Structure formats: C-alpha cells, structure tokens
Amino acid sequence: MGKLAIQILFSIAFFLLLVSRFIPTTSQEVEDEEDFNYDPNGEKGPANWGRIHPEWGACSNGSMQSPIDLLNERVEVVSHLGRLNRSYKPANATLRNRGHDMMLKWEGDAGSIDINGTEYLLKQSHWHSPSEHTINGKRLALEVHMVHESLDGRFAVVGIMYMIGRPDSFLSSLTEKLQSVAGSYERDTVAGVVDPRSIKIGSRKYTDTLAPLQSHLAQKIPRGPLLER
C-alpha cells in the first residue's frame, strides 16, 4: 500500500459478512500472509491460490467462499434489515504489517455492533490493497475489514471499499504509523488510542451476505440483499 495512496482514499460502499462458527478450520484467516496477495496478474494472486499449498486446494473449486463479486444483477432490494447498529468507542490498539495487509488490533474494549439481537465485539480491522472483493468484477483501490466476534464464537465482518479521491481522515491520522511498519513484517507497533468511530462508511446502502472468513480463497458467490437506510 503506497504512502501516497494512504492519504487520498475515500470509502464508497460497505457490506456485511456474517460468519458461522461451524466452518472448516481450513477457512480460518491465516496469520502468515506473505505467501499470497491480491494482484490479479501475479503468481501469488487469486487465480493461483489453490496451487500455492495443498491445503488451499479448495480455492480452485470451492462454491461458497470469499472473496465475493458483488453483482448488480443479483441484488434483491429489501427494507426489513434496518440500520447497522454500531456502538464503537476509543481503545488502545496496535498495528501490524502481516505481509499483504495492515492490521489494527484493539487491545481494549472498542465497542460492538448489534445484528438481530446478537452483540459482536470489535476485535480488529485490516486493509487490503487492492480490494479483496470486487464490484461487478472490478477490484477497487483499497478495502478494510472490521472484524467482530460474538461471545459464542461467531463473526461479523463489516467491509468498506475505497477508491482514489479526497483524503480519508482516518487513514491520514495513521499515516506515520503505517509508514513505520511498511518494511517490517509481524512486528507490533503501538498505535495508541484509536477511535473506530472515525472509520467512515461513506454509503447509505450495504450488502448483507453469509460467507466464511477466508483470506486466501477466491470464488464468486451471489450478492446478498441491498439495503438503503
């Protein structure tokens, strides 16, 4: 993620992934993420993920996995989902370069979101460049995943897409810290108190879908309901 790009990105859309705790262990997010990336033309890109490691073979033939292609023609517009109720608050955090993304992990209570009466606690956010998911087949400049976990081990991931444009205030506030870990992997850097409320959604619509939490599997699945709140 280039130093310049950090300062000139803004969010354009967001989506919600609900993740069951009853998913195979092979679909869990990996910590060592230098073996793959999101370059569509690269040797470690999505088209080749299934050949990088034997245990990643499902990436070549899976039918319900992430990343997701959000297609307009598959949208079902609904109104009963309601607002995405966010109750975030500032908390101490650390920053880590995990190889293909930057992860901001909250060490304290950073608040939660409420989905259908279930509270999901905010654990961490990480940024992919280019975006992990696509919109109508197009991969955007950047994407953040805000990862939440319920007390019974279920996950909810709020994803926000970015494109080149006016400066994003939240990313701009982290520029110095991001630059400090740009050349070092798997080393935590103290980020101080970080307010997740400053992460701008930038859209009045979201896509709600069910998918495994997978950092290294590529397969298009149908887009979920689109809601305007």
Sequence and secondary structure as in RCSB ss.txt:
>XXXX:A:sequence
MGKLAIQILFSIAFFLLLVSRFIPTTSQEVEDEEDFNYDPNGEKGPANWGRIHPEWGACSNGSMQSPIDLLNERV
EVVSHLGRLNRSYKPANATLRNRGHDMMLKWEGDAGSIDINGTEYLLKQSHWHSPSEHTINGKRLALEVHMVHES
LDGRFAVVGIMYMIGRPDSFLSSLTEKLQSVAGSYERDTVAGVVDPRSIKIGSRKYTDTLAPLQSHLAQKIPRGP
LLER
>XXXX:A:secstr
  HHHHTSEEEEEEEEEEE S S GGGS  S  SS    TTSTTSGGGHHHHSGGGGGGGT SS SS EE GGG 
 B SSS   EEEE  EEEEEEE SSEEEEEESS  EEEEETTEEEEEEEEEEESS SSEETTEE SEEEEEEEE 
TTS EEEEEEEEEE S  HHHHHTHHHHHHTTT SS  EEEEEE GGGS    SEEEEEE    SS         
EEE 
